């Protein structure tokens, strides 16, 4: 849990500093993408810090790549 606390403090200051600059430039799409990824990373760090086991997404990523580029599954 110390890892998550340390991570949260660093990310909080980094994200707030970057978000202020992005918001001033008035690029809303970049702002919301940045916020979304920051929340996902924070959620992932919380899962890792809490020792919650999540299933691997590699199978689904492989299926996605094969579908997008019409590759054969060998």
Helices and strands as residue ranges (DSSP letters): H 2-25, H 28-49, H 58-69
